[in-house]
Amino acid sequence: MSGIYLHIPFCKQKCTYCDFHFSTSFHGYREKMIETMQDELLLRKDYLTDKQLNSVYFGGGTPSLLKEEEFELLFDSIKTHFTLSVDTEITIEANPDDITIENLAIWKKMGFNRLSIGLQSFKEEDLKWMNRAHTVSEAQNCVELAQKNGFTNISVDLIYGLPDLTQEEWENHIERVLNMKVQHVSAYCLTVEEKTVLHHLVETKKINPVGEDAQSEHFLYLSKRLKDVGFLHYEISNFGLSGFEALHNSNYWRGKAYLGIGPSAHSFNGISRQWSVANNSAYIKRFGINDEWFEMEILTPKERWNELVMTGLRTSFGVDLEQLAVISPITKSFNEKVNLFTANGWVLTDSNKLFLSDEGRLKADHIASELFID
């Protein structure tokens, strides 16, 4: 089975740390954007050979800003060209301030069966400097409201490694999430990306990022605490109760085919990777006229190997050595590096697969780069 990702490039306001593609000035062309995304679904319907979808994911941006009629247009196009079943995971990313009884009813009507809610923090000062549109009170209440209105598969996002976030405060954040009885948690370390407001704040010394030691302490506590209460740490940043691992994310990490629709959206079919231009105006104006609205690359064996190593190490599924050997023979140098990482306690082996320990996950990028084909 395969999946579809729809990138909705609209946001109420710009979060200081975000480097995703979006616009806060979209009201004059939102109708044309939806029409173009419908056109892309038609044009690229044969990109996926398997028309049976196990995942549909509305991300962004802020897809919870869409109106009912906009959802209807996009779902009509999806159902025309692809097949959904009762088991298809259909996710919408939502901000806490968009979670109302009216919106929840619309999302249920559309077929959404999974919510991914960007809580990020339970500290009011953090939400303010991050320029989030919601308050701590809304973060606390939105999950309960969604549960009361029939949503039984809910994921929440948290950010750790925030400036001035103490270990005690971070532990409190985790306990508040656990008390919500959600099925999935995504937790990301704050990264300072170029061309973001956060980057400027750091450069001008208005915000001081925490050190790696504090970030590591946050991560290790998070992993242990969630695993102690039954969550599976199935990817570096993702934890799910059994049966609630995100299919959308797992498709990506396990190298399955997916189709990305909308500006900046990426697609992968096992042979090539394609991504649309990260510009709303260019996407709308160029689509269907020429090939300037997207870029494509055919993956070389080296690139495929490196991608399998990178994504596999991030997950509990691991890196399948037999799958690598089909691409290129396992070398003596590769085995020596694996043995060194194993001796350090960073890499675990089982059934011809490689996995990272919790300590190894702190060094995932380094370990992966060492195992890449140059």
C-alpha positions, 0 to 999 in steps of 0.5 A, spaced: 500 500 500 502 507 498 500 514 501 498 521 499 501 527 503 497 534 501 501 540 503 497 546 505 501 552 505 497 556 509 498 559 516 495 564 521 502 567 523 509 565 523 512 561 528 519 563 530 522 556 529 519 554 523 522 553 516 517 549 512 514 552 506 507 556 508 504 563 507 500 568 512 497 572 506 493 567 502 486 569 502 486 572 495 488 565 492 486 560 496 481 557 491 486 557 486 491 553 490 485 548 492 484 547 484 491 547 482 492 541 487 486 537 484 489 538 478 496 535 480 492 529 483 489 528 476 495 529 473 499 525 477 494 519 479 499 514 475 505 516 480 503 510 484 502 503 481 498 501 488 492 505 488 490 502 495 492 507 500 493 506 507 495 513 509 492 520 507 496 526 511 494 533 511 500 537 513 503 544 512 502 549 514 496 549 517 491 544 514 486 545 520 485 552 517 481 549 511 474 550 510 469 544 509 468 545 502 475 545 500 476 539 504 470 536 500 474 538 493 480 535 495 477 528 498 473 528 491 479 528 487 482 523 492 477 518 492 476 519 484 483 516 483 485 512 489 481 507 493 480 508 501 478 503 506 475 503 513 483 501 515 486 507 511 489 512 516 487 519 515 490 525 519 490 532 519 495 536 523 491 541 527 493 547 531 490 547 538 486 554 537 483 551 531 480 545 535 472 547 536 466 543 536 464 545 529 471 544 526 471 537 529 464 535 526 467 537 519 473 533 520 469 527 522 464 528 516 470 528 512 473 522 514 479 524 518 480 518 524 487 521 526 489 528 529 496 531 530 496 537 534 501 541 535 502 543 543 509 544 543 509 547 550 505 548 556 509 554 558 506 560 556 513 564 555 515 559 550 509 559 546 509 567 546 517 567 544 515 562 539 509 566 536 504 560 537 497 562 536 494 558 542 495 559 549 497 553 555 489 553 556 487 551 549 493 546 549 490 543 555 483 543 553 483 541 546 485 534 547 479 533 551 474 536 547 477 532 541 476 526 545 469 527 547 467 528 540 469 521 537 477 522 536 480 516 539 487 516 535 490 523 537 498 525 537 501 531 540 507 534 538 512 537 544 519 541 543 524 539 548 531 543 548 528 550 549 531 556 552 530 556 559 526 550 559 529 546 566 529 539 566 523 539 572 519 543 567 520 538 561 518 532 566 512 536 567 510 537 560 511 529 559 506 528 565 501 533 562 501 529 556 501 522 559 495 525 563 491 526 557 491 519 555 493 520 548 495 514 543 502 518 540 507 523 542 512 526 537 517 530 540 522 534 537 529 537 539 529 545 537 533 546 532 536 553 529 534 553 522 537 559 517 532 564 515 528 563 521 526 568 526 529 564 531 536 564 527 535 572 528 534 572 535 540 567 537 544 571 532 542 577 536 543 574 543 536 575 544 535 568 545 540 563 548 539 556 546 541 550 551 547 546 550 547 539 547 548 536 554 541 539 556 538 536 550 540 529 551 538 529 558 531 531 556 531 526 550 533 520 555 528 522 560 523 522 555 524 516 552 525 512 558 518 515 561 514 514 555 517 506 554 515 505 562 508 506 561 507 502 554 509 507 548 513 504 543 519 508 541 519 506 534 522 512 531 527 517 534 522 523 535 516 518 535 512 514 540 506 510 539 502 505 543 501 498 540 497 499 534 498 507 533 504 508 530 503 513 524 502 509 518 504 516 514 511 516 517 512 509 517 511 509 509 517 514 509 522 511 513 520 504 510 521 506 503 514 505 501 511 509 495 508 516 497 505 521 493 506 529 495 501 534 493 502 541 493 507 546 493 514 544 496 511 537 497 515 531 496 514 524 492 517 517 492 516 511 488 522 507 489 526 509 483 525 517 483 524 523 488 520 529 486 518 535 489 514 541 487 517 548 487 516 551 494 513 558 492 505 558 492 505 563 486 510 559 482 506 553 483 499 555 481 502 559 475 507 554 472 503 547 473 501 544 467 504 549 463 511 547 463 516 542 468 518 548 472 513 547 477 517 541 480 524 538 480 526 530 480 532 526 481 533 518 479 536 515 485 543 512 484 545 505 488 549 509 492 543 514 494 539 508 495 543 505 500 545 511 504 537 513 504 536 506 507 541 507 512 539 513 514 532 512 515 532 505 518 537 507 523 532 512 526 527 507 527 525 500 531 525 497 524 532 497 523 537 497 517 536 490 513 543 488 511 540 483 506 536 489 503 543 493 503 547 487 500 542 487 494 544 494 492 552 493 494 556 488 497 557 489 505 564 491 505 570 489 511 570 497 512 562 497 514 563 491 518 569 494 522 565 500 523 559 496 526 563 492 530 566 499 533 559 502 534 556 496 537 562 495 542 561 503 544 553 500 546 551 505 540 548 500 535 545 493 537 544 487 532 539 482 531 536 477 525 541 481 520 539 488 522 542 494 525 538 498 531 540 504 535 540 504 542 538 510 546 545 513 547 546 511 539 540 515 537 543 521 540 549 520 535 544 518 529 547 522 524 554 521 525 553 513 525 549 514 519 554 518 515 560 513 517 556 507 514 554 511 508 557 509 501 562 515 499 
